[in-house]
Amino acid sequence: MEVLNNFSQIVFDTPVDQIIKQIRDLISSGQLKPGDRLPSERQLSERLNVGRTHLRDAIRKLEFYGILKTVPQSGTYVAGLGIPALQGLITDMLALQGNDFKSLVETRVILEMNTARLAAEHRTAKDLKEMEQALHQHRLKVQKNQDAVDEDFLFHLKIADSSKNSVLKSLMLIIAPDIMQYFKKHDVCGAGRSDVAVDQHEQLLQHIVEKNPDKAVASLLAHLDGISEYVKHLKEDVYLSDRGFLSNRP
């Protein structure tokens, strides 16, 4: 029954997914623009007929990908990030086919080599604090044996922030969500991999603290080596079976 492998499990949208899609569509259509403030949490919760927990989770995820930004004592706003990054996140800019996933991972490695090097050269005290906080959140999730893929990516995104290169960060925001979704689905970071990742993040951060670009790049490559090896052994039919999953962004 090899044909059975060509079928994919049907996944129903959760309330969080539906909230994200509505906000995404409003941004995509221009009804919500960068800088616009969203209605209050109470108003949105009542209008959408969902609990505040679902709403907060959706906003948190959209903040994670840089689409929304919450300002204390002010409200939640559509982020004013670069248009290329925003468009890449809210539309299916990358229609993955065949070996495109492998190409995405290879591209990620190239991008992160450069962000690690530049971060080691340009990071500020504020950047270090934010990277340390991201690493702390990642470590906490791993210690609790919880899914930590988002926290893992956030640490890498903070490194991209520290590079002071908005183009590199934008490219990271465009390609990384599909990779993260694939890793979650296939538990690529399971079986002890998360513990190793935290240790490797600590080493990478230390080289950035020391402003040592060469060691930062070497540490980054060692960290991503397992992922690079993983995609080398993927078969074509695996890519094709996941095509529908990969082309859908949150």
BELWO-V765502 format. One record per residue. N is the residue number from 1. RES is the residue in one letter. BURIAL is I if it has 9 or more other ideal C-beta (glycine too) atoms within 8 Angstrom, else O. Layout:
# BELWO-V765502
n:N res:RES burial:BURIAL
n:N res:RES burial:BURIAL
This chain:
# BELWO-V765502
n:1 res:M burial:O
n:2 res:E burial:O
n:3 res:V burial:O
n:4 res:L burial:O
n:5 res:N burial:O
n:6 res:N burial:O
n:7 res:F burial:O
n:8 res:S burial:O
n:9 res:Q burial:O
n:10 res:I burial:O
n:11 res:V burial:O
n:12 res:F burial:O
n:13 res:D burial:O
n:14 res:T burial:O
n:15 res:P burial:I
n:16 res:V burial:I
n:17 res:D burial:I
n:18 res:Q burial:I
n:19 res:I burial:I
n:20 res:I burial:I
n:21 res:K burial:I
n:22 res:Q burial:I
n:23 res:I burial:I
n:24 res:R burial:I
n:25 res:D burial:O
n:26 res:L burial:I
n:27 res:I burial:I
n:28 res:S burial:O
n:29 res:S burial:O
n:30 res:G burial:O
n:31 res:Q burial:O
n:32 res:L burial:I
n:33 res:K burial:O
n:34 res:P burial:O
n:35 res:G burial:O
n:36 res:D burial:O
n:37 res:R burial:O
n:38 res:L burial:I
n:39 res:P burial:O
n:40 res:S burial:O
n:41 res:E burial:O
n:42 res:R burial:O
n:43 res:Q burial:O
n:44 res:L burial:I
n:45 res:S burial:I
n:46 res:E burial:O
n:47 res:R burial:O
n:48 res:L burial:I
n:49 res:N burial:O
n:50 res:V burial:I
n:51 res:G burial:O
n:52 res:R burial:I
n:53 res:T burial:O
n:54 res:H burial:I
n:55 res:L burial:I
n:56 res:R burial:I
n:57 res:D burial:I
n:58 res:A burial:I
n:59 res:I burial:I
n:60 res:R burial:O
n:61 res:K burial:I
n:62 res:L burial:I
n:63 res:E burial:I
n:64 res:F burial:I
n:65 res:Y burial:I
n:66 res:G burial:I
n:67 res:I burial:I
n:68 res:L burial:I
n:69 res:K burial:I
n:70 res:T burial:I
n:71 res:V burial:O
n:72 res:P burial:O
n:73 res:Q burial:O
n:74 res:S burial:O
n:75 res:G burial:O
n:76 res:T burial:I
n:77 res:Y burial:I
n:78 res:V burial:I
n:79 res:A burial:I
n:80 res:G burial:O
n:81 res:L burial:I
n:82 res:G burial:O
n:83 res:I burial:O
n:84 res:P burial:O
n:85 res:A burial:I
n:86 res:L burial:I
n:87 res:Q burial:I
n:88 res:G burial:I
n:89 res:L burial:I
n:90 res:I burial:I
n:91 res:T burial:O
n:92 res:D burial:O
n:93 res:M burial:O
n:94 res:L burial:I
n:95 res:A burial:O
n:96 res:L burial:I
n:97 res:Q burial:O
n:98 res:G burial:O
n:99 res:N burial:O
n:100 res:D burial:I
n:101 res:F burial:I
n:102 res:K burial:I
n:103 res:S burial:O
n:104 res:L burial:I
n:105 res:V burial:I
n:106 res:E burial:I
n:107 res:T burial:I
n:108 res:R burial:I
n:109 res:V burial:I
n:110 res:I burial:O
n:111 res:L burial:I
n:112 res:E burial:I
n:113 res:M burial:I
n:114 res:N burial:I
n:115 res:T burial:I
n:116 res:A burial:I
n:117 res:R burial:I
n:118 res:L burial:I
n:119 res:A burial:I
n:120 res:A burial:I
n:121 res:E burial:O
n:122 res:H burial:I
n:123 res:R burial:I
n:124 res:T burial:O
n:125 res:A burial:O
n:126 res:K burial:O
n:127 res:D burial:I
n:128 res:L burial:I
n:129 res:K burial:O
n:130 res:E burial:I
n:131 res:M burial:I
n:132 res:E burial:I
n:133 res:Q burial:O
n:134 res:A burial:I
n:135 res:L burial:I
n:136 res:H burial:O
n:137 res:Q burial:I
n:138 res:H burial:I
n:139 res:R burial:I
n:140 res:L burial:O
n:141 res:K burial:I
n:142 res:V burial:I
n:143 res:Q burial:O
n:144 res:K burial:O
n:145 res:N burial:O
n:146 res:Q burial:O
n:147 res:D burial:O
n:148 res:A burial:I
n:149 res:V burial:I
n:150 res:D burial:I
n:151 res:E burial:I
n:152 res:D burial:I
n:153 res:F burial:I
n:154 res:L burial:I
n:155 res:F burial:I
n:156 res:H burial:I
n:157 res:L burial:I
n:158 res:K burial:I
n:159 res:I burial:I
n:160 res:A burial:I
n:161 res:D burial:I
n:162 res:S burial:I
n:163 res:S burial:I
n:164 res:K burial:O
n:165 res:N burial:I
n:166 res:S burial:O
n:167 res:V burial:O
n:168 res:L burial:I
n:169 res:K burial:I
n:170 res:S burial:I
n:171 res:L burial:I
n:172 res:M burial:I
n:173 res:L burial:I
n:174 res:I burial:I
n:175 res:I burial:I
n:176 res:A burial:I
n:177 res:P burial:I
n:178 res:D burial:I
n:179 res:I burial:I
n:180 res:M burial:I
n:181 res:Q burial:I
n:182 res:Y burial:I
n:183 res:F burial:I
n:184 res:K burial:I
n:185 res:K burial:O
n:186 res:H burial:O
n:187 res:D burial:O
n:188 res:V burial:I
n:189 res:C burial:I
n:190 res:G burial:O
n:191 res:A burial:O
n:192 res:G burial:O
n:193 res:R burial:I
n:194 res:S burial:I
n:195 res:D burial:O
n:196 res:V burial:I
n:197 res:A burial:I
n:198 res:V burial:I
n:199 res:D burial:O
n:200 res:Q burial:I
n:201 res:H burial:I
n:202 res:E burial:I
n:203 res:Q burial:I
n:204 res:L burial:I
n:205 res:L burial:I
n:206 res:Q burial:O
n:207 res:H burial:I
n:208 res:I burial:I
n:209 res:V burial:O
n:210 res:E burial:O
n:211 res:K burial:O
n:212 res:N burial:I
n:213 res:P burial:I
n:214 res:D burial:O
n:215 res:K burial:I
n:216 res:A burial:I
n:217 res:V burial:I
n:218 res:A burial:O
n:219 res:S burial:I
n:220 res:L burial:I
n:221 res:L burial:I
n:222 res:A burial:O
n:223 res:H burial:I
n:224 res:L burial:I
n:225 res:D burial:O
n:226 res:G burial:O
n:227 res:I burial:I
n:228 res:S burial:I
n:229 res:E burial:O
n:230 res:Y burial:I
n:231 res:V burial:I
n:232 res:K burial:O
n:233 res:H burial:O
n:234 res:L burial:I
n:235 res:K burial:O
n:236 res:E burial:O
n:237 res:D burial:O
n:238 res:V burial:O
n:239 res:Y burial:I
n:240 res:L burial:O
n:241 res:S burial:I
n:242 res:D burial:I
n:243 res:R burial:I
n:244 res:G burial:O
n:245 res:F burial:I
n:246 res:L burial:I
n:247 res:S burial:I
n:248 res:N burial:O
n:249 res:R burial:O
n:250 res:P burial:O
